[in-house]
């Protein structure tokens, strides 16, 4: 499959933690470089996540729309001057095989899907302006 994004991140979000995998394609190397980390979900933790992604020059970020836990992460990354390109993915699209499921594996799978452009924004993103459409 063709790689569209040379450096992207996949986020597996839970109530108390965010597992992150950065997948970086380096010219001349057969395998991608992978960097993983886990952050908490308090505001200061999410600000550290944002800085961590920025320092690694990540532009594309994909995350699953799990419950309401993705909303604070989205808000912190969306509010960045760094201009991340965020994608909210339906969990059914990037579902892992049962049995081999950990947070790191899930984050890596989301990053893989993001790097090929196969994780189009398929989750409903509510109108966040506060206005109800009639």
LUMVEXSE-547019 format. One record per residue: x, y, z of N, C-alpha, C, CB in turn. Coordinates in steps of 0.2 Angstrom, whole numbers, plus 5000, padded with zeros to 4 digits. Glycine has a CB too. Example, Ala and Ser with C-alpha at 12.3 -4.5 7.8 and 13.67 -1.06 7.14 Angstrom:
BEGIN
506649725039506249785039506649845039505749785045506449895035506849955036506450005039507049975029
This chain:
BEGIN
500449945000500050005000500450065000499550005006500250114996500650174996500650225002500450214990501250245004501250295010501150365008501950285013500650395010500450465009500850515014499750475009500850495020501150535025501750505028500650555031502350535027502950515030503050515037503550545027502650555041502650565048501950575051503150615050501650525054501050535057500950505064500450505052500450515067500350495074499650455074500450545079499650405078498950375080498850375087498950295077498250395089498150405096497550355098497950475098497750315104497250265107497050305113497550195107496450325114496250365119495750325124495850425117495950335130495550305136495350355141495850245139494950335146494750385151495350415155494350345156495850375156496450395160497150405157496550355166497150375150497750385147497650385139498150315148498150415136498250415129498850385126498150495126498850335123499350295120499550325113499250215120500150345112500350375105500850335102500550445107500750335095501250305091501450345085501050235089502050365085502250405079502650355074502750465081502350365068502650315062503050365058502150275059503650355057504050405052504450355047504550445056504250375041504650345035505250375034504150335029505850345034506450375032506750345025506950365038506950395021507150375015507750325015507350435010507850275011508350235012508350175017508950275012507850175021507850125026507250085025507750165033507250015026506749975024506149975029506949905024506249995035505749995040505650065042505849945046505050075045504850145047505150145054504050155048505250205056505450225063504850225067505950285064504850205073504250205077504450235084503850135078504050275087504150305093503450305097504450375093503450275103502850275107502950305114502650195107502350325116502350355123501650355125502550435123501550365132500850365135500850425139500750295140500250465139500150525142499550515146500150585137499450555151498850555155498350605152498950585162497750605155497150645151497050715155496550605151497350735160497250795163497550855158497650805170497350915158497550965153498250975153497251035156498650975158499350975158499750915154499650985165499450855155499650805151499550805144499350735154498950835142498750845135499250895132498050865134499350945136499851005133500550975132499851065138500750925137501450895135501350855129501550855142500850815128500750775122500750825116500050745122500450875116500450925110501150945109500050985112501550965114502250985113502650925111502551015120502550865113502950805111502850795104502750745115502250805101502050795094502350845090501350795093502350915093502650965089503350965088502451035093503750935094504450925094504650875088504750915100504250835087504350775082504150795075504050715085503850855074503650875068503050835065504250875063502650815069502050775067501550825064501750735072501250815059500750855056500050815056500850875049500050755054499450715053499350675060499450665047498750685063498550645069497950615068498650695075497850555069497250515069497050485076497250455064496450485078496250465084495550425083496150515089495350375087494750345087494250385091494750275090493650385089493050425092492750375097492550445087493150365103492850325108492550365113493450285111491850355114491450385119491550465119491650365126491650495124491850565124492550585126491350605129492950535127493650545129494050575124493950475131493850575117494250605112494250675112494050575105493650705115493550775114494050825118492850795118494250815124494750855126495450855123494950835134495650795120496250785116496150825110496350705115495550815106495450855100495550925102494750835097495150955107495151025109495851055110494751035115496351015113497051035114497451035108497350995120497350985104497750985098497451035092497750915095496851045092496551085087496651155089495751075087496751175095496951245098497651265097496651255105498051215094498751225094498951275088499151165093499451315088499651355083500051315078500151415086500251255080500551205075500151185069500851155079499551185070499051165064499151095063499151215058498951055068498950985066498350965062498850945073498450925057497850895053497550835057498050875046496950845060496650795064496150755060496350835070496150695062495650645059495350605064495950605053494650615064494250575069494050515066493750615073494250455068494050395064493550345068494750355063493150315065492650275068493050205070492050255063492950185076493350125078493250065074493150115085492650055071492450005067492949995061491750005065493250055059493650055053494350035054493650125050494550045060495250025062495249965067495650085064494749925068494749875073495249825072494049845073495549805078496049755078495749685079496549775084496149635077495949565078495949555086496449515075495449515088495449505095495949455097494749465096496149465103496749425106497349465106496849365102497549495101498149535101498049615101498649525095497749635107497449695108497749735114496749705108498249785113498449825118498449895116499249805120498549945121498450015119498950035114498550055125499650005115500150025110500049995103500849995113499749935103499649895096499049935093499349825097498549965097498050005094498250065091497450015099498650105095498950165093499350155086499450195098499750105086500150085080499750075074500650025082499250035075498750015070498450085067498249965072498250125072497950195069498450235065497650235075499050235068499650265064499750235057500250265068499750175057499750135050499250155046499750055051498650155048498050175044498150245042497450165048498350285046498350355044498950375039498550405051499450335040500050345035499850335028500650305037499350285027499150265020498550305018499050195020498350345022497750395020497050355020497850425013497050295023496450255023495950265029496650175023496150315033495750325038495450395037496150325045495050395032494650465031494250475037494250455024494050535038493650555043492950525042493650635044492850475046492250435045491750445051492350365043491950475056491550485062491250545062491950475069490650555064490250615065490550665069489550595067490750715067490950775071490450825072491650805068490150825079489650875080489850945079489350865087489250985077489351055076489651085083488751095074490251115083490551135089490451205090491251115089490051245086489951315087489451325093489751345081489151275095488651285100487951305097488851345104487851315090487251335087486951265085487351385081486351265085485951205083485651225076485351185088485751175071485551185065484851165064485951145059484351205061483651185061483551155054483251245062
